[in-house]
Amino acid sequence: MVVQMVEKEERMSTLKHNFLGFSLLLLITIFSFSHEAAAKELKSNSKAEILNHIQDAFQAQTSLTEKPRSLHEIKQILSTHFEHKLIKKYMDENVHPIKDQFIVYGTDFPVYTIPFFSYDENTKVIEEGNQRIIFEFFQAASDGPVEYEDHYEFVKMHKTNKGWKIYSIDSQTQKPEIMKDTIKSEEYTSLNISKNTSFQSMTQALQNDYSILNQSFINQSKVLFLSLMNK
């Protein structure tokens, strides 16, 4: 009788661990597909609308080179498309006093300025939720007044209570992304699920690489996990 009870407990323990392992694998799969579907490259009308917005922002910046203005007027022109922090950075780098007003001078090395996008198939738009990245790859150039290596130039936008605002303009050698790369399954093989494994440790790896998880799904999984562990 004792042997049978021990064997039964061992079978139950094995079933629990197998179920937990399957549940974790399912969770990983769900969020992997969610990530792939969430960050998408926009095309056609949606892309055209966003690029028009970027072009308008570029025109707002270039208009500041046309004539001297007050600081208040410059801020007003920029505030339609740019976040306050980026406006401050832009003005610190580009706005110069002229008599009792201010102006932006043209330069071959613009800082915090919308890149010279081609606004065609080479200009990419990626959107995920309330985040957007507009970027383009620029091949190395050694002729002319400006020399540079292969790189990407990009603009980052997010949705605010006042509409879409540009909050970052920069360049880098790697292709810009909104989120980190999809988590590799081998990162979870070291979780070593056991009876002493907490639900928090099981989901920690997911939480580290995904900024937003389906809280309802997690709560339901937690209830099921605790129920199994208490049996």
N, C-alpha and C positions, 0 to 999 in steps of 0.2 A: 504493500500500500504506500509506504514512504517513497519507494523508488518510483512508483507511478506518479505521485504528487510532484516529485522533483522533476521528472521528465515533462510533466504537464507545464510546470512553471518555466522550464527551459524553452519549451515550444512557444509559450506565450511571450517570453522575453524576445525570442527570435522574431516572432511575428511583429511585435512592437517596433523593433529596430528596423526591420525591413519596411514597415509602413512609414516610419519616420524618414527613412532614406528616400523612399519613393516620393513622399510629400515634399521633401527639400528639393529633389530633382525637378518635380513639377513646378515648384515655386521659381526655381532658377530659369526653367524653360519659358514660363509665362512672362517674366520680366525681361528675358532676353529678346523675345519677340516684341514686347511692348516697346523696348528701346529702339529696335530696328524700325518699327512702324512710326514711332513718335517723331524722330528727327528725319525730315524729308526735304528733298530738294524741290523747290517750287518751279513751276513752268507756266507758260501761256499767260492768261490774264492776271492771275495772282502775282506772278513774277513781274509783269509789266507795271502793275500798280505800285509795287514796292520800289522798283527801279525809278519810277517817276518821282516818288517821294525822295529818294536819294539824290536825284538830279536837282530837285527843288532845294534841297539842303545845300548842295554844291553851289547853286546860283546865289543862295543867301550869303554864303561866305565870300564868293567872288564879288558880289555887289559892294562889299565893304572896301574894295580897292578903288571904287569910282569917285568918291568924294569924301571929305572930312565929315565926321558926324560926332554927336555927343556920345559919351559912354552909355547913357541910358538908351539911346536909339540903337546902338550896336547890340546891346543885350536884348532888346525887343526883337530885332531882326533874327537873332540866333535862337531865341527861346522857342520859336515855333517848331523847330526841328531837333534841338539839342538839349541834353540834360544840363542843369545848372553847373555841376562840377566840371563837365567837359567845356562848357562855355568859359569858365574861369581859366582853365588851362590854356584854351585857345587864345583868349585875350592877353594873358600874361606873355605868351610867346609871339603873338602876331600884331597886336595893336600898338601903334606908336603915336605919341603926341605931335600935333602940328598946330602951332599957334595955340588957340584956346580950345581946339577940338582934337579928334583922333582919327586915324586912318590905318588901313592894312596895306602894306606894300606887297607887290608881286615878288615871288621868289622861286628859284629852282628847287628849293628844299623846304616845301611847306610842312608845317608841323600841326598836328591835330586838324588836318584839312582832308575833306573827302578825296579819296584817291582818283586818279584819272582813269576811271573805269571805261571800258569800251561799250558797255551797256548792250551787249549781244550775247551769243551763246557762251562766250568766255567768262562772262560775269555770272557767278553762281549765287543762288539765294537758298539758304537752309532755314527752315522754321521748325520750332518745337515749342508748343504752348505759347507763352508770352515772350519768347526769345527769337531773335532773327540774326543771322550772320550773312552779310553780303561780302563776297570776296572774289578776287581774281588773281591768277598766277601771272607774274611778270618775269619774262626771261632776262637773263643778265645783259647788261648794256655797257659797252666800253667806249662808245662814240658820243660826242657831244659834251655839253657842260656837266652832265650828271652821269656817274658810273655806279653800277650796283650789281650784285650777284642775283642769281635766281631767288625769287621770294614771292610770298603771298602778301597782298595788301587787303585789309578787311575793315568793315564797319559793323559794329554790334548795336542792335536796337532792342529795346524791351517796351512792353505795353504798360503805360501808366494811366492814372485817372484823367490825364490830359491828352491821351492818345499815344501813339508810338513816338518814342524819343531815342535819339542816338546818344549812347553813353560811352562809346569807346571807338577810337580810330587808331589803327596800329598796323604793323607789318611783322612777318616772321617767316622763317624758312619752311616750317611745317604747315601742312594744310590745316586751317582753323576748323574747330569743331565746337559744338555746343556742349556735348557731354563727353565723358571719357569713353574709351573703346569698350565694346561689349566684354563683359567679364568672362574669362575663360573658365571652363568647368573644372579644370585641375586645381583651381584656387580653393575649391570646396572639399577636396579629398582629404585635407588635413583637419577637418572639423571633428572627426573621431566621435561620432554620435554614440552616446551611452546613456544609461539611466541617469547619470549625474549631469548630462548635458543640459544646460538651460536653453530656453527658447531664445533668449537674448543673444547667446553666442551663436546660435544657428543663423540668425538673421543679421548679425553684425556685418558680415562680409557684403551682404546685399546693400545694407544701409550705407556702407562706406562708398559704394560706387554708383548709387542711385540717389539723387537728391529727393525724390518723391516716390514713396511706395504706397500701394493700395492699403490703407490702414484697416479697412473693413476686412480684407482678406487675411491680413496678419492677425487681427483679433480673433477671427474664427479659427485660424490654425492654432493659435495659442490655447484656446479652450480645448480643442481636440487633443493637443499635445499633453496638457495637464491632466486631462481625463484619462488618457492612456497610462501615464506615469503613476497615477494614484490607484490603478486597478491591481 
